């Protein structure tokens, strides 16, 4: 029997969730499955930071997308497991994510934690996403769209869950 996931805090009545990108050589859905939970550190794009800080809510779901791989595509499902908080890597001079211009009193960069929900039975490649006419307008399919965190509508999320053979359904 499918597990039901409830979307939280819709924006303008249409947002159901998120798509988060990671290179599998850096952190994959298999890594999240092993660890069960991770801090999504190192995000250094203002729009992605604003999504985490201002729009993500605990319990929101996220498609886990493997980028810069062959093939790229959606590998599974995670959920937002914490509220946004300052990313400590911005203060660590030994971190590749160090930002000398960020201060502890006014931190520039945020992170949220994600928890593992599932690996899809069927990896959904970028080519398969592009071939699905019902996914027209999905941010990840837009030319030049490289943002590591993107909003996903309820309709698009439901379609990708079906394509992936997810054990979860939306309510």
LUMVO-861717 format. One record per residue: residue in three letters; x, y, z of N, C-alpha, C in turn; residue number from 1. Coordinates in Angstrom, 2 decimals, decimal comma. Example, Ala and Ser with C-alpha at 12.3 -4.5 7.8 and 13.67 -1.06 7.14 Angstrom:
BEGIN
   aa      n_x      n_y      n_z     ca_x     ca_y     ca_z      c_x      c_y      c_z    i
  Ala    13,19    -5,69     7,80    12,30    -4,50     7,80    13,20    -3,30     7,80    1
  Ser    12,85    -2,25     7,08    13,67    -1,06     7,14    12,90     0,03     7,87    2
***
This chain:
BEGIN
   aa      n_x      n_y      n_z     ca_x     ca_y     ca_z      c_x      c_y      c_z    i
  Unk     0,84    -1,18     0,00     0,00     0,00     0,00     0,89     1,25     0,00    1
  Unk     0,60     2,25    -0,87     1,43     3,45    -0,92     1,36     4,24     0,38    2
  Unk     2,47     4,88     0,72     2,51     5,77     1,87     2,05     7,14     1,40    3
  Unk     1,21     7,78     2,18     0,69     9,09     1,82     1,58    10,16     2,41    4
  Unk     1,93    11,16     1,59     2,67    12,31     2,09     1,78    13,54     1,93    5
  Unk     1,75    14,35     2,93     0,94    15,55     2,92     1,84    16,73     2,65    6
  Unk     1,48    17,56     1,69     2,26    18,75     1,41     1,91    19,81     2,44    7
  Unk     2,86    20,68     2,72     2,65    21,71     3,73     2,85    23,09     3,13    8
  Unk     2,24    24,08     3,75     2,46    25,48     3,46     2,58    25,81     1,98    9
  Unk     1,54    25,59     1,18     1,66    25,91    -0,25     1,84    27,40    -0,49   10
  Unk     2,64    27,74    -1,48     2,84    29,12    -1,89     1,93    29,38    -3,07   11
  Unk     1,10    30,37    -2,96     0,14    30,73    -4,01    -0,70    29,53    -4,41   12
  Unk    -0,92    28,62    -3,48    -1,82    27,50    -3,69    -1,33    26,42    -4,63   13
  Unk    -0,10    26,53    -5,16     0,29    25,55    -6,16     1,55    24,76    -5,81   14
  Unk     2,41    25,28    -4,97     3,66    24,59    -4,70     3,43    23,37    -3,83   15
  Unk     3,99    22,27    -4,24     3,87    21,04    -3,46     5,20    20,68    -2,84   16
  Unk     6,28    21,00    -3,50     7,57    20,56    -3,00     8,72    21,18    -3,74   17
  Unk     9,81    20,43    -3,73    11,08    20,93    -4,20    11,80    19,90    -5,05   18
  Unk    12,79    20,36    -5,77    13,76    19,51    -6,42    15,11    19,99    -5,92   19
  Unk    15,91    19,06    -5,38    17,25    19,39    -4,90    18,26    18,62    -5,74   20
  Unk    19,32    19,30    -6,14    20,33    18,68    -7,01    21,61    18,41    -6,23   21
  Unk    22,20    17,28    -6,53    23,52    16,95    -6,00    24,23    16,05    -7,00   22
  Unk    25,52    16,26    -7,13    26,31    15,35    -7,95    26,49    14,06    -7,16   23
  Unk    26,17    12,91    -7,74    26,26    11,66    -6,99    27,67    11,36    -6,48   24
  Unk    28,69    11,90    -7,13    30,06    11,69    -6,65    30,34    12,50    -5,37   25
  Unk    29,50    13,51    -5,11    29,63    14,33    -3,90    28,70    13,80    -2,80   26
  Unk    27,41    13,66    -3,13    26,42    13,13    -2,19    25,24    12,61    -2,99   27
  Unk    24,97    11,33    -2,87    23,94    10,69    -3,69    22,73    10,28    -2,83   28
  Unk    21,69     9,82    -3,51    20,53     9,29    -2,79    20,94     8,08    -1,95   29
  Unk    21,92     7,33    -2,43    22,42     6,19    -1,66    23,09     6,66    -0,37   30
  Unk    23,80     7,79    -0,43    24,42     8,36     0,76    23,35     8,81     1,75   31
  Unk    22,29     9,45     1,23    21,21     9,88     2,11    20,50     8,67     2,72   32
  Unk    20,32     7,62     1,94    19,70     6,40     2,47    20,56     5,83     3,61   33
  Unk    21,86     5,81     3,41    22,78     5,29     4,44    22,74     6,15     5,70   34
  Unk    22,81     7,49     5,51    22,89     8,41     6,64    21,53     8,75     7,25   35
  Unk    20,47     8,58     6,45    19,09     8,88     6,84    18,77    10,37     6,95   36
  Unk    19,77    11,20     7,20    19,54    12,64     7,36    20,86    13,37     7,09   37
  Unk    20,76    14,55     6,47    21,97    15,32     6,20    21,67    16,80     6,19   38
  Unk    22,68    17,59     6,56    22,61    19,05     6,42    22,97    19,39     4,98   39
  Unk    22,15    20,19     4,32    22,36    20,57     2,92    23,23    21,82     2,91   40
  Unk    24,53    21,61     3,13    25,47    22,71     3,28    26,09    23,11     1,95   41
  Unk    26,70    24,29     1,96    27,46    24,72     0,79    26,65    25,39    -0,30   42
  Unk    25,38    25,66    -0,07    24,57    26,36    -1,08    25,02    27,81    -1,12   43
  Unk    25,50    28,24    -2,28    26,03    29,60    -2,41    25,37    30,33    -3,57   44
  Unk    24,08    30,25    -3,63    23,28    30,98    -4,60    22,19    31,67    -3,81   45
  Unk    21,99    32,96    -4,04    21,05    33,73    -3,24    19,61    33,24    -3,38   46
  Unk    19,19    32,91    -4,59    17,81    32,45    -4,78    17,59    31,13    -4,06   47
  Unk    18,53    30,21    -4,18    18,41    28,92    -3,47    18,41    29,15    -1,96   48
  Unk    19,28    30,03    -1,48    19,30    30,36    -0,06    17,94    30,93     0,39   49
  Unk    17,37    31,81    -0,41    16,08    32,41    -0,06    14,97    31,36    -0,02   50
  Unk    15,01    30,40    -0,94    14,03    29,30    -0,89    14,13    28,57     0,45   51
  Unk    15,37    28,22     0,84    15,54    27,50     2,10    15,09    28,34     3,29   52
  Unk    15,49    29,60     3,29    15,22    30,49     4,43    13,76    30,90     4,52   53
  Unk    13,15    31,21     3,37    11,84    31,86     3,39    10,68    30,97     2,99   54
  Unk    10,93    29,89     2,28     9,81    29,13     1,72     9,74    27,68     2,14   55
  Unk    10,86    27,05     2,42    10,82    25,64     2,82    10,23    25,50     4,21   56
  Unk     9,47    24,44     4,39     8,90    24,14     5,70     9,20    22,69     6,05   57
  Unk     9,39    22,43     7,31     9,58    21,05     7,74     8,42    20,21     7,24   58
  Unk     8,74    19,06     6,69     7,72    18,17     6,14     7,54    18,29     4,65   59
  Unk     8,01    19,39     4,04     7,95    19,50     2,59     8,74    18,35     1,97   60
  Unk     8,34    17,93     0,79     9,05    16,85     0,11     9,93    17,42    -1,00   61
  Unk    10,97    16,65    -1,33    11,92    17,09    -2,35    12,32    15,91    -3,23   62
  Unk    12,24    16,12    -4,52    12,79    15,16    -5,47    14,30    15,27    -5,40   63
  Unk    14,99    14,16    -5,25    16,44    14,13    -5,16    16,99    13,88    -6,55   64
  Unk    17,64    14,89    -7,13    18,09    14,87    -8,52    19,60    14,70    -8,57   65
  Unk    20,06    13,68    -9,32    21,49    13,49    -9,55    21,89    14,33   -10,76   66
  Unk    22,76    15,32   -10,54    23,20    16,19   -11,62    24,63    15,86   -12,02   67
  Unk    25,04    16,39   -13,15    26,40    16,18   -13,65    26,79    14,71   -13,64   68
  Unk    25,86    13,87   -14,04    26,11    12,43   -14,12    25,53    11,93   -15,42   69
  Unk    25,83    10,71   -15,75    25,32    10,13   -16,99    24,53     8,87   -16,66   70
  Unk    23,22     8,90   -16,73    22,42    10,08   -17,04    22,12    10,89   -15,78   71
  Unk    21,73    12,14   -15,97    21,21    12,96   -14,87    19,74    12,62   -14,73   72
  Unk    19,20    12,81   -13,52    17,77    12,57   -13,34    17,39    12,42   -11,88   73
  Unk    16,11    12,13   -11,67    15,56    12,02   -10,32    15,75    10,60    -9,81   74
  Unk    16,43    10,49    -8,67    16,79     9,19    -8,11    15,93     8,79    -6,92   75
  Unk    15,25     9,76    -6,29    14,46     9,41    -5,12    13,78    10,60    -4,49   76
  Unk    13,43    10,42    -3,24    12,59    11,38    -2,53    13,14    11,61    -1,13   77
  Unk    13,14    12,89    -0,72    13,56    13,28     0,62    12,49    14,21     1,19   78
  Unk    12,63    14,53     2,47    11,74    15,53     3,06    12,57    16,53     3,82   79
  Unk    12,08    17,76     3,90    12,74    18,81     4,68    12,57    18,44     6,15   80
  Unk    13,69    18,33     6,86    13,67    17,83     8,23    14,05    18,89     9,27   81
  Unk    14,29    20,12     8,84    14,60    21,19     9,79    14,27    22,53     9,18   82
  Unk    14,19    23,50    10,03    14,08    24,89     9,56    15,46    25,35     9,13   83
  Unk    15,49    26,41     8,36    16,77    26,97     7,92    17,53    27,54     9,11   84
  Unk    18,85    27,39     9,05    19,74    27,95    10,06    21,06    28,30     9,37   85
  Unk    21,89    29,11    10,01    23,16    29,47     9,38    24,01    28,24     9,05   86
  Unk    24,61    28,25     7,87    25,50    27,19     7,42    26,87    27,42     8,06   87
  Unk    27,32    26,53     8,94    28,60    26,76     9,63    29,81    26,71     8,70   88
  Unk    29,68    26,12     7,53    30,84    26,03     6,63    31,27    27,41     6,13   89
  Unk    30,38    28,40     6,17    30,75    29,74     5,71    31,79    30,39     6,61   90
  Unk    31,90    29,90     7,86    32,84    30,48     8,83    34,14    29,68     8,96   91
  Unk    34,23    28,55     8,29    35,38    27,64     8,42    36,38    27,87     7,30   92
  Unk    37,53    28,48     7,62    38,51    28,79     6,57    39,07    27,55     5,86   93
  Unk    38,90    26,37     6,43    39,38    25,15     5,77    38,32    24,53     4,86   94
  Unk    37,10    25,08     4,88    36,00    24,54     4,07    36,03    25,12     2,66   95
  Unk    35,69    24,31     1,66    35,57    24,87     0,31    34,40    25,86     0,21   96
  Unk    33,54    25,88     1,21    32,38    26,78     1,21    32,59    28,01     2,08   97
  Unk    33,83    28,23     2,54    34,17    29,39     3,37    33,84    30,68     2,64   98
  Unk    33,28    31,66     3,38    32,97    32,98     2,83    33,51    34,02     3,81   99
  Unk    34,64    34,59     3,49    35,30    35,55     4,38    34,46    36,80     4,59  100
  Unk    33,49    37,06     3,72    32,68    38,27     3,85    31,43    38,06     4,71  101
  Unk    31,17    36,84     5,14    30,01    36,55     5,97    30,40    36,64     7,45  102
  Unk    29,53    37,24     8,25    29,84    37,39     9,68    28,90    36,53    10,52  103
  Unk    29,37    36,17    11,70    28,54    35,36    12,60    27,32    36,15    13,09  104
  Unk    27,44    37,47    13,18    26,29    38,28    13,63    25,26    38,46    12,53  105
  Unk    25,71    38,43    11,27    24,80    38,52    10,13    25,23    37,50     9,09  106
  Unk    24,94    36,21     9,36    25,38    35,17     8,42    24,66    35,31     7,09  107
  Unk    25,40    35,08     6,03    24,86    35,22     4,68    24,19    33,94     4,19  108
  Unk    24,73    32,76     4,57    24,29    31,50     3,97    23,56    30,62     4,97  109
  Unk    22,56    29,91     4,46    21,69    29,07     5,27    21,78    27,62     4,80  110
  Unk    21,32    26,72     5,66    21,14    25,33     5,27    19,87    24,81     5,90  111
  Unk    19,34    23,75     5,36    18,27    22,97     5,98    18,76    21,53     6,02  112
  Unk    18,10    20,71     6,79    18,40    19,29     6,79    17,35    18,56     5,98  113
  Unk    17,80    17,51     5,29    16,89    16,64     4,55    16,97    15,24     5,13  114
  Unk    15,82    14,57     5,18    15,74    13,19     5,64    15,35    12,30     4,47  115
  Unk    15,86    11,10     4,49    15,60    10,12     3,44    14,15     9,64     3,50  116
  Unk    13,50     9,57     2,34    12,19     8,93     2,23    12,27     7,65     1,40  117
  Unk    12,86     7,74     0,18    12,98     6,53    -0,64    13,87     6,74    -1,85  118
  Unk    14,42     5,63    -2,32    15,03     5,56    -3,65    13,94     5,09    -4,59  119
  Unk    13,82     5,73    -5,73    12,80     5,32    -6,68    13,12     3,95    -7,26  120
  Unk    12,08     3,19    -7,49    12,23     1,90    -8,17    12,75     2,12    -9,59  121
  Unk    12,33     3,23   -10,21    12,74     3,58   -11,57    13,42     4,94   -11,54  122
  Unk    14,72     4,97   -11,81    15,43     6,24   -11,96    14,76     6,98   -13,11  123
  Unk    14,44     8,26   -12,93    13,76     9,05   -13,98    14,79    10,00   -14,59  124
  Unk    15,26     9,65   -15,77    16,31    10,43   -16,43    15,78    11,78   -16,91  125
  Unk    16,72    12,70   -17,11    16,36    14,00   -17,66    15,68    13,84   -19,01  126
  Unk    16,15    12,90   -19,83    15,53    12,66   -21,14    14,07    12,24   -20,97  127
  Unk    13,78    11,39   -19,98    12,40    10,96   -19,74    11,55    12,13   -19,24  128
  Unk    12,12    12,97   -18,39    11,39    14,15   -17,92    11,04    15,06   -19,10  129
  Unk    12,03    15,28   -19,97    11,81    16,15   -21,14    10,79    15,56   -22,10  130
  Unk    10,72    14,25   -22,19     9,79    13,59   -23,11     8,35    13,60   -22,61  131
  Unk     8,13    13,93   -21,37     6,78    13,93   -20,79     6,13    15,29   -20,98  132
  Unk     5,18    15,37   -21,88     4,51    16,64   -22,20     3,83    17,26   -20,98  133
  Unk     3,39    16,43   -20,04     2,69    16,94   -18,85     3,63    17,66   -17,88  134
  Unk     4,94    17,58   -18,12     5,90    18,27   -17,25     6,35    19,60   -17,83  135
  Unk     5,69    20,04   -18,90     6,04    21,33   -19,50     5,99    22,42   -18,43  136
  Unk     7,03    23,25   -18,40     7,10    24,34   -17,44     7,85    23,98   -16,17  137
  Unk     8,19    22,72   -15,96     8,95    22,33   -14,78    10,33    22,99   -14,86  138
  Unk    10,75    23,61   -13,75    11,97    24,43   -13,77    13,20    23,67   -14,25  139
  Unk    13,39    22,43   -13,82    14,58    21,67   -14,19    14,68    21,45   -15,70  140
  Unk    13,58    21,58   -16,40    13,55    21,36   -17,85    13,78    22,64   -18,65  141
  Unk    13,88    23,75   -17,98    14,07    25,03   -18,67    15,53    25,19   -19,08  142
  Unk    15,75    25,66   -20,28    17,11    25,87   -20,80    17,86    26,83   -19,87  143
  Unk    19,08    26,43   -19,51    19,92    27,28   -18,67    19,59    27,24   -17,19  144
  Unk    18,62    26,43   -16,79    18,23    26,36   -15,38    19,22    25,48   -14,62  145
  Unk    20,05    26,10   -13,82    21,09    25,36   -13,10    20,92    25,46   -11,59  146
  Unk    19,86    26,10   -11,13    19,66    26,32    -9,70    19,58    24,98    -8,96  147
  Unk    20,29    24,87    -7,85    20,39    23,61    -7,12    19,16    23,29    -6,28  148
  Unk    18,31    24,28    -6,04    17,06    24,08    -5,32    15,96    24,78    -6,11  149
  Unk    14,93    24,02    -6,48    13,86    24,56    -7,31    12,50    24,16    -6,75  150
  Unk    11,52    25,04    -6,92    10,14    24,69    -6,57     9,58    23,71    -7,59  151
  Unk     8,70    22,84    -7,12     8,02    21,88    -7,99     6,53    21,93    -7,66  152
  Unk     5,70    22,08    -8,68     4,25    22,13    -8,45     3,73    20,77    -8,01  153
  Unk     2,56    20,78    -7,41     1,93    19,53    -6,96     1,68    18,60    -8,15  154
  Unk     1,25    19,16    -9,27     0,97    18,35   -10,46     2,24    17,68   -10,98  155
  Unk     3,32    18,47   -11,08     4,58    17,92   -11,57     5,15    16,90   -10,59  156
  Unk     5,05    17,18    -9,31     5,55    16,24    -8,30     4,82    14,91    -8,41  157
  Unk     3,51    14,95    -8,55     2,72    13,72    -8,65     3,12    12,91    -9,89  158
  Unk     3,36    13,59   -10,99     3,75    12,90   -12,23     5,11    12,21   -12,05  159
  Unk     6,08    12,93   -11,48     7,42    12,35   -11,30     7,37    11,21   -10,29  160
  Unk     6,56    11,32    -9,25     6,42    10,21    -8,31     5,93     8,96    -9,04  161
  Unk     4,97     9,14    -9,93     4,46     8,02   -10,72     5,50     7,45   -11,66  162
  Unk     6,25     8,31   -12,33     7,30     7,86   -13,25     8,37     7,07   -12,51  163
  Unk     8,65     7,47   -11,28     9,70     6,82   -10,50     9,25     5,55    -9,80  164
  Unk     7,94     5,26    -9,87     7,43     4,08    -9,17     7,48     4,29    -7,67  165
  Unk     7,24     5,52    -7,24     7,31     5,85    -5,82     6,31     5,06    -4,99  166
  Unk     6,67     4,80    -3,77     5,75     4,17    -2,81     4,95     5,23    -2,08  167
  Unk     5,11     6,50    -2,44     4,39     7,61    -1,81     3,39     8,24    -2,77  168
  Unk     2,32     8,76    -2,21     1,34     9,51    -2,98     1,09    10,83    -2,25  169
  Unk     0,58    11,82    -2,96     0,26    13,13    -2,37    -1,17    13,16    -1,87  170
  Unk    -1,40    13,97    -0,85    -2,77    14,23    -0,41    -3,07    15,69    -0,59  171
***
